Amino acid sequence: MGQYLLIVVAALIFSVAGTPLAKRVAVKLGVVDLPGVRKVHSVPVPLLGGAAMYLAFILAVLFFGELFYVQQIVGILLGATLVSFLGIWDDKWGLRPVIKLLGQVAAALILVVSGVQVGFLHVPALNIAVTVLWVVGITNAMNLLDNMDGLSGGVALVASAFFLLIAAMSGQYLVAILSAAIMGACVGFLYYNFNPATIFMGDTGSLFLGFVLAAIGIKLRFPANYDIVTWMVPVIVLGMPIFDTTLVTISRLRRHKPVSVGGKDHVSHRLVALGFTKREAVMAIHLAGGALGMCALFVTQATVMEGYVVGVVVFLAAIFALVKFEQVPFDEAG
């Protein structure tokens, strides 16, 4: 645990030191998020905070992690670099959704080639297909979730903390160092990003976080338990971005709106519509992520019956919440 704590602290320091530099670079290059109808801020805010998190993560892993799994580490870092580059390009010049999607698929295939892929289906073609679907899905879910100060970074912090705890308990070194680095990078960035934010992570950060968290979820293994149970663990840990994306997708399809176009129809916006302040809405989502993490922690040690009881309860609770949130009025103009 001492080394994991060292990686957390190192990534935190790199992130705290690097974010102001990223802010200055963003202002100089004109990479800023302007106010608008679909935005919750009223003044221009620099982007590229994600670049600081990306560098903090890379430096912490390379300098303080003992790289026993070189091929897989290289695959994860290459994929993370690719999606981060796509994010930088999109933040500065804009990028067609199909190009972003193809880039994310390419990054997922890099993981597959490096040996990081789903294995519980025991059919190679299906494992590859599910790997790509999972990576692209979670990457975009974190991207969609980045709609309020401190939200996406906080959700990633909570998820990475549970991934670190689970990995440390089961002796999974690679998962632990990656989780520790993400955790530290998020804490450092949130110092500047929590409401009122002075910098945003942009697509650079949200795509990066989604990709790495998806890769960490794939790498989780539980030899002492059955994979027909433990496949649920990363799904539950990342339940909040999955839930938010599902809500937004259903809502926009029902209203005949493009799913890829932004709007104020996310969980966070609906909580604000219910009377929460923006900070309270963000914290409520963080707490929900923590509750899901506790459920996932139980599933790691559960029997088949216990695991599926928890899984069914979580699923039914999500369906109930989905119906209720879909009924909450929100600003259609957003």
GUPA-545833 format. One record per residue (C-alpha): y, x, z. Coordinates in pm, 1 decimal. Layout:
<sites>
<site north="Y" east="X" up="Z"/>
...
</sites>
This chain:
<sites>
<site north="0.0" east="0.0" up="0.0"/>
<site north="231.4" east="295.0" up="56.0"/>
<site north="234.8" east="381.7" up="-313.8"/>
<site north="292.4" east="19.8" up="-412.9"/>
<site north="589.7" east="1.0" up="-175.8"/>
<site north="722.9" east="325.3" up="-326.6"/>
<site north="705.8" east="172.0" up="-675.6"/>
<site north="883.7" east="-144.5" up="-555.4"/>
<site north="1164.4" east="60.9" up="-399.9"/>
<site north="1191.3" east="292.5" up="-700.8"/>
<site north="1215.7" east="3.3" up="-946.3"/>
<site north="1468.7" east="-167.4" up="-718.5"/>
<site north="1689.2" east="142.9" up="-706.7"/>
<site north="1665.7" east="195.8" up="-1083.2"/>
<site north="1754.4" east="-169.4" up="-1140.8"/>
<site north="2046.0" east="-173.8" up="-896.9"/>
<site north="2184.3" east="145.4" up="-1052.1"/>
<site north="2114.9" east="47.6" up="-1412.2"/>
<site north="2245.2" east="-310.3" up="-1417.0"/>
<site north="2617.7" east="-218.7" up="-1387.6"/>
<site north="2567.4" east="30.2" up="-1673.0"/>
<site north="2402.1" east="-241.8" up="-1880.8"/>
<site north="2696.4" east="-468.8" up="-1800.6"/>
<site north="2947.4" east="-214.9" up="-1930.3"/>
<site north="2742.7" east="-152.3" up="-2244.7"/>
<site north="2712.6" east="-526.6" up="-2307.4"/>
<site north="3089.5" east="-575.2" up="-2279.5"/>
<site north="3161.1" east="-276.6" up="-2504.2"/>
<site north="2918.1" east="-394.8" up="-2772.6"/>
<site north="3018.8" east="-758.0" up="-2743.3"/>
<site north="2678.2" east="-875.3" up="-2621.1"/>
<site north="2807.1" east="-1158.3" up="-2404.4"/>
<site north="2707.5" east="-1519.7" up="-2346.8"/>
<site north="3001.6" east="-1746.6" up="-2425.9"/>
<site north="3059.8" east="-2081.4" up="-2251.5"/>
<site north="2947.0" east="-2390.3" up="-2439.8"/>
<site north="2822.7" east="-2744.9" up="-2417.7"/>
<site north="2469.1" east="-2637.2" up="-2330.7"/>
<site north="2581.6" east="-2366.7" up="-2086.0"/>
<site north="2628.5" east="-2392.2" up="-1709.6"/>
<site north="2892.2" east="-2114.1" up="-1690.4"/>
<site north="3262.3" east="-2149.1" up="-1775.6"/>
<site north="3352.6" east="-1785.8" up="-1854.8"/>
<site north="3191.1" east="-1522.9" up="-2081.1"/>
<site north="2909.4" east="-1336.7" up="-1904.0"/>
<site north="2761.1" east="-1004.7" up="-2022.7"/>
<site north="2399.4" east="-1002.9" up="-2134.0"/>
<site north="2157.4" east="-704.5" up="-2142.6"/>
<site north="2066.3" east="-727.6" up="-1775.3"/>
<site north="1710.5" east="-743.3" up="-1905.9"/>
<site north="1750.2" east="-396.0" up="-2053.0"/>
<site north="1815.6" east="-261.5" up="-1702.4"/>
<site north="1503.0" east="-435.8" up="-1570.9"/>
<site north="1298.0" east="-304.0" up="-1861.4"/>
<site north="1408.3" east="55.9" up="-1798.1"/>
<site north="1360.6" east="22.3" up="-1421.6"/>
<site north="1007.0" east="-104.7" up="-1479.9"/>
<site north="919.8" east="172.2" up="-1727.5"/>
<site north="1060.0" east="451.8" up="-1509.8"/>
<site north="892.6" east="326.7" up="-1191.2"/>
<site north="552.0" east="298.3" up="-1359.9"/>
<site north="570.8" east="634.6" up="-1537.2"/>
<site north="717.4" east="835.3" up="-1248.3"/>
<site north="536.7" east="684.1" up="-949.9"/>
<site north="218.4" east="529.3" up="-1085.6"/>
<site north="-102.5" east="729.4" up="-1123.9"/>
<site north="-195.3" east="640.9" up="-1480.8"/>
<site north="-574.0" east="606.3" up="-1472.4"/>
<site north="-579.6" east="342.3" up="-1747.4"/>
<site north="-374.4" east="527.1" up="-2008.2"/>
<site north="-476.6" east="322.4" up="-2313.0"/>
<site north="-407.4" east="-9.9" up="-2144.6"/>
<site north="-81.6" east="114.3" up="-1990.3"/>
<site north="33.9" east="232.2" up="-2333.4"/>
<site north="-58.1" east="-103.9" up="-2486.8"/>
<site north="133.3" east="-298.8" up="-2222.2"/>
<site north="439.1" east="-72.6" up="-2246.7"/>
<site north="440.2" east="-85.7" up="-2627.7"/>
<site north="413.1" east="-463.0" up="-2627.6"/>
<site north="685.7" east="-492.5" up="-2364.6"/>
<site north="907.6" east="-262.7" up="-2570.5"/>
<site north="854.2" east="-471.4" up="-2883.3"/>
<site north="945.9" east="-803.7" up="-2719.2"/>
<site north="1242.2" east="-641.3" up="-2541.4"/>
<site north="1369.9" east="-510.1" up="-2875.6"/>
<site north="1336.8" east="-859.8" up="-3020.8"/>
<site north="1536.8" east="-988.1" up="-2724.9"/>
<site north="1814.4" east="-733.1" up="-2772.2"/>
<site north="1838.0" east="-821.9" up="-3140.5"/>
<site north="1849.1" east="-1193.2" up="-3060.2"/>
<site north="2112.1" east="-1146.6" up="-2788.9"/>
<site north="2338.7" east="-951.7" up="-3025.4"/>
<site north="2285.0" east="-1099.2" up="-3370.9"/>
<site north="2051.4" east="-1394.6" up="-3328.4"/>
<site north="1695.3" east="-1414.8" up="-3455.4"/>
<site north="1508.8" east="-1691.4" up="-3635.0"/>
<site north="1246.7" east="-1854.0" up="-3409.2"/>
<site north="966.6" east="-1775.9" up="-3655.9"/>
<site north="1053.8" east="-1403.9" up="-3645.9"/>
<site north="1049.9" east="-1406.1" up="-3265.2"/>
<site north="715.5" east="-1584.4" up="-3270.7"/>
<site north="560.9" east="-1335.4" up="-3514.6"/>
<site north="690.2" east="-1048.2" up="-3302.3"/>
<site north="534.1" east="-1198.9" up="-2991.0"/>
<site north="202.0" east="-1243.2" up="-3170.6"/>
<site north="218.2" east="-877.6" up="-3278.6"/>
<site north="285.6" east="-771.8" up="-2917.3"/>
<site north="-11.6" east="-980.9" up="-2799.6"/>
<site north="-235.2" east="-815.7" up="-3059.6"/>
<site north="-122.3" east="-474.6" up="-2932.0"/>
<site north="-263.0" east="-579.4" up="-2595.5"/>
<site north="-591.4" east="-682.3" up="-2757.6"/>
<site north="-625.4" east="-350.6" up="-2939.9"/>
<site north="-557.0" east="-159.8" up="-2616.9"/>
<site north="-831.4" east="-350.3" up="-2434.6"/>
<site north="-616.1" east="-597.7" up="-2244.1"/>
<site north="-756.1" east="-939.0" up="-2327.4"/>
<site north="-912.3" east="-1250.0" up="-2180.4"/>
<site north="-1284.5" east="-1208.8" up="-2114.2"/>
<site north="-1406.0" east="-1523.2" up="-1938.9"/>
<site north="-1502.8" east="-1711.9" up="-2256.2"/>
<site north="-1767.3" east="-1451.9" up="-2354.2"/>
<site north="-1699.6" east="-1514.9" up="-2725.1"/>
<site north="-1487.7" east="-1234.6" up="-2880.1"/>
<site north="-1297.5" east="-1450.0" up="-3130.5"/>
<site north="-1215.4" east="-1713.4" up="-2868.4"/>
<site north="-1108.5" east="-1447.8" up="-2618.7"/>
<site north="-864.6" east="-1301.0" up="-2871.7"/>
<site north="-727.6" east="-1644.2" up="-2963.8"/>
<site north="-675.4" east="-1742.8" up="-2599.3"/>
<site north="-514.9" east="-1403.3" up="-2526.7"/>
<site north="-258.6" east="-1451.3" up="-2803.1"/>
<site north="-194.1" east="-1813.8" up="-2702.2"/>
<site north="-151.4" east="-1717.8" up="-2335.2"/>
<site north="81.5" east="-1424.0" up="-2402.7"/>
<site north="300.0" east="-1612.7" up="-2651.6"/>
<site north="303.6" east="-1922.3" up="-2429.7"/>
<site north="405.9" east="-1746.1" up="-2108.5"/>
<site north="656.8" east="-1523.8" up="-2290.0"/>
<site north="833.3" east="-1828.0" up="-2432.1"/>
<site north="799.6" east="-2023.4" up="-2106.3"/>
<site north="991.7" east="-1755.7" up="-1916.4"/>
<site north="1246.6" east="-1749.6" up="-2197.7"/>
<site north="1300.7" east="-2125.9" up="-2170.5"/>
<site north="1316.0" east="-2106.4" up="-1791.1"/>
<site north="1614.8" east="-1871.0" up="-1802.1"/>
<site north="1876.4" east="-2147.1" up="-1782.9"/>
<site north="2047.3" east="-2104.5" up="-1445.1"/>
<site north="2171.4" east="-1814.8" up="-1231.4"/>
<site north="1885.9" east="-1639.1" up="-1051.3"/>
<site north="1618.7" east="-1877.8" up="-1178.1"/>
<site north="1398.3" east="-1681.0" up="-1416.9"/>
<site north="1436.3" east="-1357.4" up="-1220.9"/>
<site north="1349.4" east="-1532.9" up="-895.2"/>
<site north="1044.0" east="-1706.7" up="-1040.7"/>
<site north="926.0" east="-1372.0" up="-1181.1"/>
<site north="985.5" east="-1210.3" up="-840.5"/>
<site north="773.9" east="-1471.8" up="-660.7"/>
<site north="496.0" east="-1453.0" up="-921.2"/>
<site north="487.2" east="-1071.7" up="-919.3"/>
<site north="478.9" east="-1069.1" up="-536.6"/>
<site north="167.0" east="-1287.9" up="-537.0"/>
<site north="11.2" east="-1083.4" up="-816.6"/>
<site north="75.0" east="-769.6" up="-609.1"/>
<site north="-77.3" east="-925.8" up="-297.0"/>
<site north="-384.4" east="-1050.5" up="-485.4"/>
<site north="-431.4" east="-716.2" up="-661.3"/>
<site north="-395.0" east="-517.6" up="-338.3"/>
<site north="-651.1" east="-741.2" up="-164.8"/>
<site north="-903.7" east="-695.7" up="-446.9"/>
<site north="-838.9" east="-326.9" up="-520.3"/>
<site north="-694.5" east="-371.1" up="-870.2"/>
<site north="-471.8" east="-67.1" up="-907.1"/>
<site north="-326.9" east="-128.4" up="-1254.3"/>
<site north="-229.3" east="-486.9" up="-1176.1"/>
<site north="-76.5" east="-375.7" up="-846.1"/>
<site north="149.8" east="-104.7" up="-990.4"/>
<site north="269.0" east="-329.5" up="-1272.8"/>
<site north="338.3" east="-613.2" up="-1028.2"/>
<site north="517.8" east="-379.0" up="-787.5"/>
<site north="741.8" east="-246.9" up="-1066.6"/>
<site north="830.3" east="-597.6" up="-1187.1"/>
<site north="897.2" east="-706.8" up="-829.5"/>
<site north="1138.5" east="-420.7" up="-759.7"/>
<site north="1316.7" east="-460.2" up="-1093.8"/>
<site north="1370.1" east="-832.1" up="-1026.5"/>
<site north="1504.0" east="-778.0" up="-674.4"/>
<site north="1754.1" east="-522.2" up="-800.9"/>
<site north="1867.9" east="-744.3" up="-1086.4"/>
<site north="1900.2" east="-1055.9" up="-869.2"/>
<site north="2162.8" east="-874.8" up="-661.3"/>
<site north="2393.5" east="-925.2" up="-960.5"/>
<site north="2237.0" east="-1237.7" up="-1111.9"/>
<site north="2218.6" east="-1479.8" up="-820.1"/>
<site north="2478.0" east="-1755.9" up="-826.5"/>
<site north="2751.5" east="-1682.1" up="-923.3"/>
<site north="2601.4" east="-1435.0" up="-1170.9"/>
<site north="2804.3" east="-1144.4" up="-1305.3"/>
<site north="2543.5" east="-1058.8" up="-1568.7"/>
<site north="2255.9" east="-1240.6" up="-1741.3"/>
<site north="1918.2" east="-1096.0" up="-1836.9"/>
<site north="1935.4" east="-1252.2" up="-2184.6"/>
<site north="1633.8" east="-1283.7" up="-2410.1"/>
<site north="1585.7" east="-911.0" up="-2355.3"/>
<site north="1486.2" east="-978.1" up="-1996.0"/>
<site north="1318.0" east="-1317.1" up="-2017.1"/>
<site north="1088.2" east="-1215.2" up="-2305.0"/>
<site north="1009.3" east="-887.5" up="-2128.1"/>
<site north="926.3" east="-1058.0" up="-1797.0"/>
<site north="714.5" east="-1323.0" up="-1965.2"/>
<site north="515.3" east="-1068.6" up="-2162.4"/>
<site north="441.9" east="-839.4" up="-1867.7"/>
<site north="353.1" east="-1126.7" up="-1634.4"/>
<site north="117.9" east="-1263.8" up="-1901.0"/>
<site north="-46.1" east="-920.5" up="-1934.2"/>
<site north="-81.6" east="-892.5" up="-1556.0"/>
<site north="-245.2" east="-1234.5" up="-1545.9"/>
<site north="-496.9" east="-1124.1" up="-1807.6"/>
<site north="-580.1" east="-805.5" up="-1616.0"/>
<site north="-667.2" east="-988.5" up="-1292.4"/>
<site north="-1039.6" east="-963.3" up="-1221.6"/>
<site north="-1250.0" east="-1096.0" up="-933.1"/>
<site north="-1603.3" east="-948.9" up="-951.1"/>
<site north="-1695.8" east="-1108.4" up="-617.0"/>
<site north="-1623.6" east="-1457.2" up="-746.6"/>
<site north="-1707.6" east="-1664.1" up="-1054.8"/>
<site north="-1478.2" east="-1643.1" up="-1356.7"/>
<site north="-1521.6" east="-2018.6" up="-1409.9"/>
<site north="-1306.9" east="-2050.1" up="-1095.3"/>
<site north="-1077.1" east="-1748.2" up="-1099.1"/>
<site north="-938.7" east="-1813.6" up="-1449.5"/>
<site north="-712.8" east="-2064.9" up="-1273.9"/>
<site north="-543.0" east="-1799.9" up="-1058.0"/>
<site north="-281.4" east="-1669.7" up="-1308.4"/>
<site north="-227.4" east="-2021.6" up="-1444.2"/>
<site north="-139.4" east="-2150.4" up="-1097.2"/>
<site north="74.3" east="-1846.9" up="-1006.9"/>
<site north="277.2" east="-1902.0" up="-1326.6"/>
<site north="271.0" east="-2278.4" up="-1285.2"/>
<site north="649.6" east="-2323.2" up="-1265.4"/>
<site north="737.5" east="-2181.8" up="-1610.4"/>
<site north="436.5" east="-2366.2" up="-1754.3"/>
<site north="551.2" east="-2692.6" up="-1592.4"/>
<site north="912.6" east="-2650.4" up="-1706.5"/>
<site north="808.8" east="-2577.7" up="-2064.4"/>
<site north="575.2" east="-2877.9" up="-2068.2"/>
<site north="851.3" east="-3105.4" up="-1936.3"/>
<site north="1105.9" east="-2980.9" up="-2189.4"/>
<site north="860.5" east="-3002.0" up="-2479.3"/>
<site north="755.7" east="-3359.9" up="-2399.9"/>
<site north="1116.0" east="-3466.3" up="-2336.4"/>
<site north="1248.1" east="-3322.3" up="-2662.6"/>
<site north="961.3" east="-3450.1" up="-2873.7"/>
<site north="1011.3" east="-3796.2" up="-2725.4"/>
<site north="1382.2" east="-3778.8" up="-2811.2"/>
<site north="1310.2" east="-3629.1" up="-3156.6"/>
<site north="1496.5" east="-3307.1" up="-3066.5"/>
<site north="1391.9" east="-2956.0" up="-3179.9"/>
<site north="1195.8" east="-2785.5" up="-2901.6"/>
<site north="1347.8" east="-2444.7" up="-2984.2"/>
<site north="1708.6" east="-2564.4" up="-2939.0"/>
<site north="1853.2" east="-2531.0" up="-2588.6"/>
<site north="1953.8" east="-2822.8" up="-2369.8"/>
<site north="2022.3" east="-2937.3" up="-2015.0"/>
<site north="1685.7" east="-3110.6" up="-1975.8"/>
<site north="1503.1" east="-2848.7" up="-1767.6"/>
<site north="1372.0" east="-2897.0" up="-1413.7"/>
<site north="1675.7" east="-2713.1" up="-1275.2"/>
<site north="1921.4" east="-2940.2" up="-1457.1"/>
<site north="1737.4" east="-3254.0" up="-1346.4"/>
<site north="1742.1" east="-3135.0" up="-984.0"/>
<site north="2119.9" east="-3092.2" up="-1013.1"/>
<site north="2138.1" east="-3444.6" up="-1158.2"/>
<site north="1954.3" east="-3564.2" up="-846.1"/>
<site north="2228.4" east="-3420.1" up="-624.6"/>
<site north="2118.4" east="-3061.1" up="-563.5"/>
<site north="2371.0" east="-2782.2" up="-600.1"/>
<site north="2280.6" east="-2521.5" up="-860.4"/>
<site north="2182.8" east="-2274.2" up="-591.0"/>
<site north="1972.0" east="-2536.6" up="-410.9"/>
<site north="1797.5" east="-2629.7" up="-736.1"/>
<site north="1709.2" east="-2266.8" up="-802.7"/>
<site north="1582.8" east="-2213.0" up="-449.1"/>
<site north="1373.2" east="-2531.7" up="-465.8"/>
<site north="1201.1" east="-2399.8" up="-779.1"/>
<site north="1143.0" east="-2064.3" up="-608.6"/>
<site north="983.5" east="-2243.4" up="-312.9"/>
<site north="763.3" east="-2446.1" up="-547.0"/>
<site north="653.3" east="-2119.1" up="-707.6"/>
<site north="569.1" east="-1985.7" up="-362.1"/>
<site north="359.5" east="-2293.7" up="-283.2"/>
<site north="170.2" east="-2249.2" up="-609.5"/>
<site north="115.8" east="-1883.1" up="-523.6"/>
<site north="-42.9" east="-1984.2" up="-192.8"/>
<site north="-276.8" east="-2222.3" up="-377.9"/>
<site north="-372.6" east="-1943.0" up="-618.1"/>
<site north="-437.0" east="-1709.8" up="-325.1"/>
<site north="-683.7" east="-1962.9" up="-183.8"/>
<site north="-859.3" east="-1999.8" up="-520.0"/>
<site north="-931.3" east="-1624.5" up="-534.3"/>
<site north="-1174.1" east="-1666.6" up="-243.1"/>
<site north="-1286.9" east="-2024.0" up="-311.3"/>
<site north="-1627.2" east="-2156.4" up="-406.7"/>
<site north="-1662.1" east="-2339.4" up="-737.4"/>
<site north="-1621.2" east="-2675.8" up="-567.6"/>
<site north="-1326.4" east="-2566.4" up="-352.5"/>
<site north="-1155.3" east="-2400.3" up="-646.7"/>
<site north="-1174.7" east="-2705.9" up="-866.6"/>
<site north="-1063.2" east="-2936.4" up="-587.3"/>
<site north="-746.9" east="-2725.8" up="-554.3"/>
<site north="-709.1" east="-2708.0" up="-932.1"/>
<site north="-738.5" east="-3085.6" up="-970.8"/>
<site north="-492.2" east="-3150.4" up="-686.7"/>
<site north="-238.3" east="-2911.2" up="-840.9"/>
<site north="-289.2" east="-3069.0" up="-1184.3"/>
<site north="-245.9" east="-3424.6" up="-1054.8"/>
<site north="62.7" east="-3323.2" up="-856.8"/>
<site north="204.7" east="-3166.9" up="-1174.8"/>
<site north="138.8" east="-3484.8" up="-1375.2"/>
<site north="306.5" east="-3696.3" up="-1105.6"/>
<site north="608.1" east="-3462.8" up="-1096.2"/>
<site north="622.1" east="-3457.2" up="-1476.7"/>
<site north="646.6" east="-3837.6" up="-1493.3"/>
<site north="910.5" east="-3848.1" up="-1219.5"/>
<site north="1125.5" east="-3570.7" up="-1366.9"/>
<site north="1105.7" east="-3723.9" up="-1713.5"/>
<site north="1269.6" east="-4036.0" up="-1568.5"/>
<site north="1563.9" east="-3843.0" up="-1421.4"/>
<site north="1879.7" east="-3898.6" up="-1631.3"/>
<site north="2055.5" east="-3588.3" up="-1759.9"/>
<site north="2342.0" east="-3490.2" up="-1989.4"/>
<site north="2212.1" east="-3581.6" up="-2336.3"/>
<site north="2505.5" east="-3398.3" up="-2492.3"/>
<site north="2359.7" east="-3077.0" up="-2353.3"/>
</sites>
